């Protein structure tokens, strides 16, 4: 999990089986710190569709892992 809010990151890491990193998940350096190069799956679930898509694009291009982006806007759906 990557977030700019340290309290959220601490809560998630304390209560879930997840690793937390404070930072912008759309930045390659933050993804590297979070271990994207050795992960099989990145899930982006921010409140912004575009940020989720960017997080997944960065991870896919640099680490070649599978990605899932939460999207609320149906215009982004690919059928």
C-alpha positions in Angstrom: 0.0 0.0 0.0 1.2 3.5 -0.9 -0.3 6.6 0.5 0.7 10.1 1.5 -1.1 9.8 4.9 1.2 8.1 7.4 -1.7 7.3 9.8 -3.6 5.4 7.0 -0.4 3.5 6.1 0.2 2.6 9.7 -3.4 1.4 10.2 -3.3 -0.8 7.1 0.0 -2.4 7.9 -1.1 -3.0 11.5 -4.4 -4.6 10.6 -3.9 -6.3 7.2 -1.4 -8.6 5.7 0.0 -5.7 3.6 3.1 -3.7 3.3 2.8 0.1 3.5 5.0 2.8 1.9 4.4 6.6 2.4 4.5 8.3 -1.0 2.8 8.8 -4.4 2.0 5.3 -5.9 2.1 6.7 -9.4 5.8 7.5 -9.0 8.3 4.9 -10.1 10.6 5.5 -7.1 7.7 4.9 -4.7 6.8 1.7 -6.5 10.4 0.5 -6.3 10.5 1.3 -2.6 7.3 -0.8 -2.2 8.9 -3.7 -4.1 7.0 -3.6 -7.3 9.9 -5.3 -9.1 9.3 -8.5 -7.1 5.5 -8.5 -7.0 3.1 -10.4 -9.0 0.1 -8.0 -8.7 -0.4 -4.3 -8.1 -3.9 -3.1 -7.2 -4.6 0.6 -7.4 -7.7 1.8 -5.5 -7.3 5.5 -4.9 -10.3 7.8 -5.2 -9.2 9.0 -8.7 -9.6 6.9 -11.8 -6.7 8.6 -13.6 -4.3 8.1 -10.7 -5.2 4.4 -10.6 -4.6 4.1 -14.3 -1.3 5.8 -14.0 -0.2 3.6 -11.1 -1.0 0.6 -13.1 0.7 1.9 -16.3 3.9 2.7 -14.5 4.0 -0.7 -12.8 3.2 -2.6 -16.0 5.8 -0.8 -18.0 8.6 -0.9 -15.5 8.0 -4.1 -13.5 5.8 -6.1 -15.9 3.5 -7.2 -13.1 -0.2 -7.8 -13.4 -2.3 -4.8 -12.4 -5.9 -4.0 -11.3 -7.3 -0.4 -11.3 -10.5 0.5 -9.6 -12.4 2.7 -12.1 -15.7 4.4 -11.4 -16.1 6.2 -14.7 -17.6 3.8 -17.3 -15.9 5.8 -20.1 -12.6 4.0 -19.1 -14.0 0.5 -19.5 -12.6 -1.5 -22.4 -15.0 -4.1 -23.8 
